[in-house]
Each structure stands twice: as C-alpha cells, then as structure tokens.
Amino acid sequence: MLSYSTIGIDPGLTNVGVCILPWDGPVFDYLIKPKALRGIERLDHIARDLEDYILDVVGPNSGGMVVIEGYDYKGFSTIPLAEVNSVLCLTCHRMGYKILRAAPAQVKKFATGNSQATKEEMMKRYGYSNEHLADARALAEIGHKMHVGTSSIRHELEVIQKLKGEKSRSRSKIKKLMPRALAI
C-alpha cells in the first residue's frame, strides 16, 4: 500500500474524477461513471466505487488529505451536484480522511494562474482528455503543496494561503517566501 497520499476529487453527475497523488510512486487516475443511474442509486454507486478504489490503491487511511472541488452555484444541476459532493465528503470522512474544499475558481487559479481558465486550458495543463481528471489532478496537487507547505509559484502560494485562511500577502512578501534560487 501507499504511504501518505493526497486525493483530489472532482464531483460530477456523469463522471467523478479521482486522482491519488502519493509521495512515492506514480499518480493514479480514475473516473467513476454512474452511467444512467439517477437519485439514490447514483449516490450509492459513487460512494461504493470511491471507497473501493481508494482502498484498492491506498489501503486504509495513511493520514492523507482529500481535496474536493466545491460548489459552482451555476446551472440547473446545483442540487444533484450538491448531493454528489456531500456523498463524496461523507465517504472520505468515514474513511478517516481530512477533507478540504476548494472553489472552482481557486482550482483554476492554482493550476493555470487564471481563475477564469477554460476546461480546455485545464486539460492541456495536465495532459488529460477528460476535464474531471484534470481538475482532480489540480485538487490533489493543492493538497500535496498544502501538506508540504510551500510552492515556488506565486499563484499557487496565493491559493494555498487563502485555503489555509491566511490573510493575503503582498506580492513582495510572497516573493520572499519563494525559494531564493527560483526567485532570481
């Protein structure tokens, strides 16, 4: 089984992207596909599939963190998507994971430097052909960099500080936090 891992989860009604980013080893990507299921059957399928996948790859909780994309509050699917998001959080909580939610704009800014980045830009950034897997990868990287406590990229630092609840720092203070070799 894996040592400490961060898990990124991008909720969706037709696909749920899952990315497991271990400290030592390859990245694991997975799509949960609830197919034509609706209602409680869809939620049950997503919860069981997520738990099975995490247990297969990571084993029992190794002290890791799960970062889940929060709500967008746009479109007709807000309530069903909130249900999916809640089931994902509950499943991970029951497995003993610390859970963090990141807003969609934060995920985009972390990955690309642009909080309004398109799905295509996100997929290109990580080399995926599926938007949910690209977002899940960005979410896993957010968790990883939060655990490590540093980044050499300004927009990543800004997102991490916000998620940690730290007050925004001026650009000059952020530059001081960056490793000296990379700030030159």
N, C-alpha and C positions, 0 to 999 in steps of 0.2 A: 504494500500500500504506500501511498504518497506521504511525504512529510507535510508541513504546513502548506496550505493552498489557499488561494483566493478564488472565489467563484463569482463570475458575472452572469447575471440572468436578465434577459430582455423579454418581458412579457408580450404576448400577442395572442390573438384569438385563433389564428390558423397555424402559427408557428411560435414556439418559445425557444429563443436562443440561449444556450448554456455554454459557458467557457470556463474550464478549470485550468488555472494557471499555477502550477506547482513551483516551489523554489528550485527543485532539482529535477529536470526532465522536460519532456515535450508538453506542448499545450494540447488539451483535449477539448474538442468542439462537438456539440451535439444539438440536434434540433428535435424538440418534442413536437409531434404533429398530431393534434387531436382529431384530424380528418373531419368528418361530417358531424362529429359529436356536438351536442348543444347542452346547455344547462348544467345540471349537477353531474351528468355523465362526463362532460368535457372537463370539469374541475377535478373529478376523481381520477380521470386518465392522466391529467397533467401532474397531479400530486404524486401518484404512484410511479409514473415514469421518471420524474425528477429524483425522487428518493432512491429508486433502483439504480439510476445512472450514477448518482453521487456515491452510493455505497459500493458499486462495482469499481469505480475509478479511484476513489479516495479511501474508502473503508469508513470506519467510524470516525467521527469528527476529530480532526487533528489540531483543533484550536484555530481553525481558519475563519475567514470572514466571507460573507456573501454580500455583494453589492447588486441591488436590484434597481432597474430604471423605474422611477416614479411616474406619476400621472402627467398626462399631457393636457387634459381637460378640453380636448377638442374633438369634435366629431360625434357621430351617433353612437359609438360603441363605448362610451365612457363607463357605464355601469357594468357591462360584462367584462371589460378590461380591468376594472377595479376588483371584480371578483377573482379574476385570474391572479392579479397581483397579490391579493390577500391570501389566496391559497398557497402561492409560492412562498410568501413570507412565513406563513404558519408551518408549512412543511419544513423549511430550513430552521425555524425556531425549535421545532420539536426534535430536530437532529442535533441541536446544541450549537448552532452557528450564531455568531454575532451578525446582525443584519444592519445594513446601511442602505438608504435610498438616495439616489441621485436623480435630479431633474433631467429631462431630455436635453435641455439647453446646456447643462453642466457637462453632460456626457459628450456632446458635440464639441464644446469648447476645449475640453480636456484632450480629445483626440485630434482636432484639427486647428485649434486656435480660434475657431469661428463658431459662436453659439447658434448660428443660423445655418450651419452646414447641411447640405442635402444628403439624402440616403446614399446617393452615388458617391459623394465625397467620402462618406464614412466607409463604404465598401472598398473604395480604392485605397484608402489609408491603410487598411489591414489586409487587403488582397482577398476579400471574400466576395462571393457572388450572391450572398444572402444578407439582407440588411439586419436581421435579428442576430446572426452570428457576429457581424461586425460590431454591433452595439454591445453584445455580450463580452466581446474581447476588450473593448474600451472599459467596460464596467469592471472586469477582472483586473485590468491594469490600474484602474483607480484604487481598488482595494490593495493591490500589491504596493503601490507607491505610498499609500497612506500607512501601511504597516512598516515599510522601510523608513518612512518619514522624510523623504527627500525626493527631489527631482531637479534636473538641470534645465528644465524647460519652463519658461515663465508662465505660460497659460495653464500648464499642469499644476504649478505651485498655487496659482490663484484659485483654481477649482478645489484643490485639496484643503487650502486654508478655509474656504467657505464651508466645505463639508464638515470640517472639524469645528466650525463655529468660531474660528478666529477672526478678528477684525481684519478687514482688508488692509494690506500694507502698500505703501507707495512703491512705485516701480524701482526706485533706488534701493529700498530695503529688500525687495525681492531679489534684485541683482546681487546684493551682498550674501544672500542665502545660497546662491548658486555656487557650485564648486569653482574655485579660482581658475583652474585650467580651462573650464568651459566658458567662463565669463570674459576671457581675453578676446 
